[in-house]
Amino acid sequence: MSIVAQSEGRFGNDMSSLCVGHLLGIKFFFWCAVLRNRG
């Protein structure tokens, strides 16, 4: 039971970090496009 809880907790942390990384990637891509258009 504890092993399952640990694996689920680890999976949840990975998913949240992936979501944050995905959002940061979108912001980075967006600003790159904006700066490229301005330049």
BELJO-V420476 format. One record per pair of residues at least 24 apart in sequence whose C-alpha atoms are under 8 Angstrom apart, sorted by the first residue. I is the first residue (numbers start at 1). J is the second residue. D is the distance in whole Angstrom. If there is no record, write none. Layout:
I_J_D, I_J_D
//
This chain:
none
//
